[in-house]
Amino acid sequence: MTSLTLYTQIEALPSKLKKEAKKLLEDMLKKQEEAKSKKSSLKKRTFGSLKGKIHLSKDFDTPLTDFNDYM
């Protein structure tokens, strides 16, 4: 939908509906701004930022005794 088409459709509305359309557009713009500010407030992830926070047990890759029948 082009801007001109949208404009002509809004201009054809009665004044009461124009006010509702204006409120709807303002709400949509407010939500868009909130989404932008939320996105910019998130920290950017950097490589290696979890280094030292995740630990595996020393016997992590040793074979499980449950599978001895299959080996």
QUINORJO-V149576 format. One record per pair of residues at least 6 apart in sequence whose C-alpha atoms are under 8 Angstrom apart, sorted by sequence separation. I is the first residue (numbers start at 0). J is the second residue. D is the distance in Angstrom with one decimal. If there is no record, write none. Layout:
I	J	D
I	J	D
This chain:
10	17	7.8
9	17	6.5
9	20	7.8
